[in-house]
């Protein structure tokens, strides 16, 4: 197939079929080229990972993504982003990052740090992984719905924690062994997510691994990692690419643009958009 020879396909058509992205509602090629010039290593590795993982199993693809992510954590582009961070930033640990309720044969798991807009801190990630692992081990095989408290589902990774790992090899091991995306994917058709407001970075990477994805009308989705000299590290090169294709996933990463609920539905990132109240 000709599309396989390219990493990104742009067209002037208003509503093109997959894998094309319309220039009518997207930044021009010159803006994408600028983004690549600013973070050439991250952009190149993102395209390579998307190509390499397309035919791998979910766990194997996660390992490839994590290898690449740890590599970029040690690179100059990420170091440049960190240098631009406010040195006064301090780590904040939420008191109770997760709320778990059971209603009959369904478990409701709620990201519960609305003060940070449910930023995916290490504490929240570990609590979420433990909850999903317990659901996988539960012999009653309950269904699970993942949602977020407050104004949005999740604003993505806790930025104050980025780059705090001293051992990048160990960070890779933890990232793959405690992958929430892998656990949610393994739950299969029993897993669903309800998305509202901002769903940024890991806030959509993990959610996209759910079998059923429901969005509120105000939901929007974004992959901002390239601006940090990184690629998605919570499973997004797999979960999102398997929902919308690798070409559109790369466009999301290179452009850093927000995808609103109607486009997410059209592309297959979500399966249903609820009606406005």
C-alpha angles and dihedrals in degrees: 000000000000092000090064089066092064135058096206132022121196127186140175091231115117099226108014124180123250130316094026124092119210118237087205090078101020137073114271124262090258091061091049090049090052090053090051092049091052094052106017096158095050092044093050094046091048091056092046093049092049090052095044097048098046093095101029127101115263095256094045091047090051090055091054091049091049093050089053093044093053089048091055092046086065094045135102096247093059090043089055091052091049091051088059093054121105105264089212093067113120132198115255123198116202115230096225110009096177137042119199126192132171124213110181108296094351129083118205113206116191127192098229113193103095092161089070092034087253094299108192099245122176088257092054093044092051092047091048093048091050091050093049092045090052090051090051090052095045107111090209088066098219123195117245133213118194119202141153133243122230131012098339145016096244138329090210132243120006099256093205088065096050110116094009094118111102096191111051093187091055090045089056091052093050092045093055099037092049098038110152090193091056092049093048091048090051091054086065121179091002091069127088137163132205112209129196137162117350117010102177132171110321086009089076099022092068095036093052089065090067118105092228123035121188122184133198115228091255095053119121133178134212141170107205099166098108090067087060093050091254143104126226108294104181096069101284097130086062108029097043095038091053090052101045105010131259095272095059091041090056089048090054090051098044095044099039086207125151118253112210125215098263092053091043089055093047092050096044098248087124128024100211139017115207120229117259114264 
